[in-house]
Amino acid sequence: MSSPARSTAGGAGSTAAGGAGSTAAGGAGNAATGHRTVADAMIRRPKVFGPEVTVAELAGFFADDHVHLALIVDAGSGRLLSTVTRDDLPQQAGTSAGAGTGADADADADAGAGAGGGAGAGAGLDAGAGSAAAVDAGAGSAAANHDRRPAAPFGSLTGRSVHPDVPLAAAAQRLSTAGRRRLAVVDGDGLLVGLLCLKRSGRGFCSDADVLARSLDPDSGCSGS
């Protein structure tokens, strides 16, 4: 069972601590996935946002072209509420919520993934630094950058999650087929346990060490989002 998510002010731009405890430490490895599972390769402390995160805040978040997926998590239960991509965000202030869901019409065949995810096994939310400072960083249109509507309804869960026990080769094939590089990793209880991040080169997956390195050197690669 996961421990209750703990939350402090805000909820935007925090990290999900812990991760699936049943496997060896995650890592990028190389192109050969062998008998590894998603849990072997996932990032265990992905950046997460609370349900109150706005379109404007995520527009700022996506100003960094290294990030691809925003994970919106309920701080109390640790359940994944929505995932938002850059293309999901409305480009005009009048765009209605849910406009981004059509991009993920592929069926989610993840065994045990259920309808959602959240902050995972042994995980908690360390809600912290808000992303409001990045609001006007320039992603999307000017309208999106000042849009205070909740971002979650513009996102989707369909086709964007995978169970940690799924073979890594199968998950890699899913990403390749869909033309994506990120999958939220959720357990059988619908809790977020990590994020699978295919490297830009397509050869291996980002690790927590890679994300830490990028926090010290923004040009180094993996972002954890």
Phi and psi in degrees as a GROMACS rama.xvg file:
@    title "Ramachandran Plot"
@    xaxis  label "Phi"
@    yaxis  label "Psi"
@TYPE xy
-84.9733  152.765  SER-2
-79.2466  154.114  SER-3
-60.2027  142.666  PRO-4
-68.4847  139.153  ALA-5
-110.854  140.885  ARG-6
-133.086  139.697  SER-7
-112.679  -158.829  THR-8
-59.3908  143.595  ALA-9
88.0655  -89.4711  GLY-10
106.926  -12.6358  GLY-11
-87.2338  138.646  ALA-12
72.2755  28.2501  GLY-13
-95.0841  -175.434  SER-14
-123.417  148.775  THR-15
-90.6134  117.576  ALA-16
-83.8322  162.827  ALA-17
81.06  -126.826  GLY-18
133.251  -176.91  GLY-19
-64.3315  125.985  ALA-20
-92.4891  6.16718  GLY-21
-97.2308  -0.212834  SER-22
-130.825  169.7  THR-23
-67.4927  166.969  ALA-24
-56.7067  139.563  ALA-25
-69.9057  159.999  GLY-26
-171.992  163.396  GLY-27
-72.466  -41.7423  ALA-28
65.2302  -157.375  GLY-29
-120.722  -166.515  ASN-30
-64.6449  -26.5272  ALA-31
-76.6233  116.744  ALA-32
-90.6983  -20.0901  THR-33
51.6013  -131.421  GLY-34
-100.455  16.9282  HIS-35
-71.9164  154.181  ARG-36
-106.91  171.829  THR-37
-56.5517  -39.5441  VAL-38
-61.0478  -26.7204  ALA-39
-72.6142  -21.5812  ASP-40
-117.886  -6.26286  ALA-41
-77.715  157.585  MET-42
-77.7722  132.619  ILE-43
-97.4615  -10.1076  ARG-44
-129.404  62.894  ARG-45
-70.8162  156.72  PRO-46
-71.6646  136.798  LYS-47
-131.187  161.4  VAL-48
-124.765  151.662  PHE-49
-80.3121  167.137  GLY-50
-65.3668  -15.9779  PRO-51
-86.3745  -2.22382  GLU-52
-59.1989  139.052  VAL-53
-99.2536  165.74  THR-54
-57.1576  -41.8085  VAL-55
-61.6033  -42.4244  ALA-56
-64.4647  -42.9406  GLU-57
-71.1655  -29.4083  LEU-58
-59.6069  -42.3452  ALA-59
-66.0564  -40.7148  GLY-60
-58.0166  -43.629  PHE-61
-79.5095  -0.466849  PHE-62
-63.6534  -23.2728  ALA-63
-83.8687  113.933  ASP-64
-73.8483  -0.110597  ASP-65
-82.9994  -15.1651  HIS-66
-98.7574  146.84  VAL-67
-132.266  -21.771  HIS-68
-145.225  126.571  LEU-69
-98.8022  128.219  ALA-70
-101.563  118.587  LEU-71
-105.86  119.323  ILE-72
-125.398  141.103  VAL-73
-74.8548  120.357  ASP-74
-67.7176  -27.2287  ALA-75
-77.7183  -44.0117  GLY-76
-100.148  -20.1743  SER-77
78.6476  16.2154  GLY-78
-87.7454  138.528  ARG-79
-72.5649  122.249  LEU-80
-94.0991  -34.7001  LEU-81
-166.007  156.359  SER-82
-123.274  136.755  THR-83
-124.325  131.051  VAL-84
-103.548  168.514  THR-85
-55.9098  -41.8007  ARG-86
-72.7743  -16.9933  ASP-87
-71.6271  -28.7739  ASP-88
-66.8256  140.296  LEU-89
-65.0301  138.096  PRO-90
-92.4824  -10.1146  GLN-91
-132.261  148.36  GLN-92
-60.3266  -24.9893  ALA-93
-88.5547  -0.565234  GLY-94
-63.5088  134.937  THR-95
-83.1907  151.048  SER-96
-60.5959  142.372  ALA-97
96.6005  -3.75863  GLY-98
-64.0089  -22.8032  ALA-99
-86.0421  -5.97639  GLY-100
-73.4349  -21.093  THR-101
-68.0459  -17.7112  GLY-102
-71.0261  -13.495  ALA-103
-121.077  52.8553  ASP-104
-75.0747  -13.2171  ALA-105
-65.973  137.939  ASP-106
-67.857  142.199  ALA-107
-87.4584  105.762  ASP-108
-97.9032  18.2441  ALA-109
-71.0116  115.343  ASP-110
-62.3831  125.41  ALA-111
81.7311  -2.96672  GLY-112
-73.7429  -27.9489  ALA-113
65.3483  -153.835  GLY-114
-88.7355  -10.9591  ALA-115
-158.926  -157.95  GLY-116
-157.326  -170.412  GLY-117
177.946  -168.705  GLY-118
-77.2037  121.234  ALA-119
-84.9497  -165.784  GLY-120
-52.1467  119.011  ALA-121
70.4425  15.901  GLY-122
-100.131  163.293  ALA-123
-151.307  161.773  GLY-124
-92.4898  133.254  LEU-125
-109.14  63.8507  ASP-126
-58.5751  136.021  ALA-127
-157.327  -122.389  GLY-128
-52.4926  119.239  ALA-129
-69.89  158.234  GLY-130
-98.9117  8.18825  SER-131
-61.004  -28.9083  ALA-132
-62.8485  -22.4774  ALA-133
-95.5077  5.87036  ALA-134
-54.4779  -42.9856  VAL-135
-96.5741  29.648  ASP-136
-75.3298  -14.0389  ALA-137
114.325  1.15094  GLY-138
-73.6524  139.721  ALA-139
69.0457  -161.271  GLY-140
-84.3015  167.786  SER-141
-60.8633  -33.9344  ALA-142
-62.7226  -45.4378  ALA-143
-62.3521  -35.9825  ALA-144
-68.6292  -12.1714  ASN-145
-123.161  16.9399  HIS-146
-87.7424  114.379  ASP-147
-95.1801  12.5246  ARG-148
-70.3899  150.172  ARG-149
-58.1567  138.764  PRO-150
-83.0117  -24.9072  ALA-151
-54.2473  -42.7127  ALA-152
-65.0746  -16.8845  PRO-153
-81.9964  -14.5068  PHE-154
-90.9837  -165.427  GLY-155
-155.588  155.165  SER-156
-106.176  -18.451  LEU-157
-64.1115  123.684  THR-158
74.7525  8.92024  GLY-159
-117.66  11.5674  ARG-160
-132.922  161.978  SER-161
-149.509  146.611  VAL-162
-77.8478  144.954  HIS-163
-62.9185  -21.2169  PRO-164
-89.0724  -2.92759  ASP-165
-65.5375  137.677  VAL-166
-55.8642  136.719  PRO-167
-59.9964  -36.6107  LEU-168
-61.167  -38.557  ALA-169
-68.0735  -40.6837  ALA-170
-65.8782  -40.0462  ALA-171
-62.58  -38.3477  ALA-172
-65.6732  -40.3784  GLN-173
-58.9068  -46.1946  ARG-174
-61.9317  -43.7224  LEU-175
-62.8899  -44.9844  SER-176
-63.6097  -39.0404  THR-177
-84.3354  -9.43793  ALA-178
69.153  33.1835  GLY-179
-119.047  170.868  ARG-180
-129.765  3.97347  ARG-181
-134.954  139.493  ARG-182
-138.232  129.398  LEU-183
-69.5277  137.886  ALA-184
-104.027  118.358  VAL-185
-125.62  146.064  VAL-186
-89.5181  -174.966  ASP-187
-67.3619  -17.087  GLY-188
-93.498  5.7865  ASP-189
76.8095  27.9802  GLY-190
-105.256  141.114  LEU-191
-72.2857  125.064  LEU-192
-116.257  -6.14933  VAL-193
169.734  -170.375  GLY-194
-140.944  127.664  LEU-195
-92.0256  120.189  LEU-196
-123.578  106.443  CYS-197
-73.9436  132.69  LEU-198
-65.8171  154.711  LYS-199
-57.781  -32.8228  ARG-200
-70.8156  -17.2522  SER-201
79.7487  2.74339  GLY-202
-112.248  86.1065  ARG-203
102.423  176.474  GLY-204
-122.374  148.924  PHE-205
-68.8614  146.649  CYS-206
-116.209  170.874  SER-207
-61.0756  -34.5137  ASP-208
-64.6763  -38.3195  ALA-209
-63.0178  -42.5424  ASP-210
-64.6987  -42.0942  VAL-211
-61.4719  -42.4683  LEU-212
-61.072  -38.8222  ALA-213
-70.7455  -30.2415  ARG-214
-64.3313  -25.921  SER-215
-90.4226  -28.5716  LEU-216
-137.521  95.8209  ASP-217
-56.2471  -18.5087  PRO-218
-92.698  3.77417  ASP-219
-82.0915  -17.2851  SER-220
139.305  -107.521  GLY-221
-66.3265  140.052  CYS-222
-106.903  -20.1151  SER-223
80.593  20.6295  GLY-224
